[in-house]
């Protein structure tokens, strides 16, 4: 089923009363979660997983898609009004968005973020429908060594590009891969890293891991470091709609942000932080008013928000066609597929066409719902920030504990979640990113499977890892991406060391 035909079929699936209702629920919950700082779509989907076991898969994933996109929209609200991003992709929006809010233009900033997100999300969803079948045609021809190369690329790019330190990202990835090894080895039947605990023979449940790191870790961090019991946010001032000048300054950044965000979502490029920063830098270079950036430039909100939402759509392409997540939220959605006994990959479009195309089509519907909900009701979402932090985070902790217990009905899972939650707090406290750990824990066992298949087929020949043109190209590109910045920095330092003495001697001569 090709792109346009599949999309029409997906619209038939999504436009049922039941699925429209779940799309609406997902967008509302996602926006609510996005508005609350520190709570993201990955945690929300993980918490809701036990509640969706009896649902139809298509309805559940349409709701998850609404949560995913809704959180992207809602994250811009806290970035602009609190200067506290609700999602990592909204970090750059806080720079100029909050300045606009302080200058009495908060409504215009929220409007350009909402409209830009709608335009970018709509265009990117169309790209998903067009490109997914093409990537499937390529993916069918890939061998285990090619999938391993893509997973290694996902590991290293997510670890090196997320967070402030590549070394900390790699350390977080290593911890996640170790957690992924816990349990019975599928090939030898030996138990690994269980320390004699029978409950760990099946491994650490991914839902418990995600809820622990995101929910419990965040609750402990807020309890240890909060300075106020309430969120201090800016009021929404000014007219609710953008002026003609705002439209003129925003439409090009919307399109450029879409063009940057979508391809960086398709390739394992480390989540939404990189495309939003690239969009911001590009808009500052192209702007006729570069001096306004950092002081309230509307382009600094329009471009990054468009990049953020198109990146979210692009991340679905490798997830659905290759089974490779490129962000924490995509990794949780992969787990949701596995809970239903479905493994994303090249065969998914053939085996589950209604599910896949219904999910893609629901993104169009969710985008329209989010635009309708965000522009007139933004004042209502902001009132949620008036909830005192102790009540809010106590509620999150309660739902997390209930969710952990409901997975297997085991108190051991609750205790394990509390231990992992402490790990999540320590990571947050010392600046270690959580996303590489999640990707490592989920993708690590799959990478091990592909590695063993490659070695079994080649009778243990390590050269088989790069004997296909595709894997050789992937490893070459990966080496260039990781090594080139280091080489450029060294060249710049050497030039600086050469130029500085010359400048000093010239100054002394004068």
Secondary structure, DSSP 8 states (H G I E B T S, - for coil): --HHHHHHHHHHHHTSHHHHHHHHHHHHHHHHHHHSTT--HHHHHHHHHGGGTTS-HHHHHHHHHHHHHHHHHHHHHHHHHTS--SSGGGTTHHHHHHHHHHTT-HHHHHHHHHHHHHHHHHHHHHHHHHHHHHHHHHHTT--HHHHHHHHHHHHHHHHHHSSS-HHHHHHHHHHHHHHHH-EE-TTT--EES-TT-GGGTT---HHHHHHIIIIIHHHHHHHHH-S-SS-------S-SS--HHHHHHHHHHHHHHHHHHHHHHHTT-SSHHHHHHHHHHHHHHH-S-GGGTTTT-THHHHHHHHHHHHHHHHHHHHHHHH----SHHHHHHHHHHHHTT---STTHHHHSHHHHHHHHHHHHHHHHHHHHHHHHHHHHHHHGGGS-HHHHHHHHHHHHHHHHHHHHS-HHHHHHHHHHHHHHHHHHHTT--SHHHHHHHHHHHHHHHHHHHHHHHTTT-GGGGG-SHHHHHHHHHHHHHHHHHHHHHHHHHHHHHHHHHHHHHHHHH-
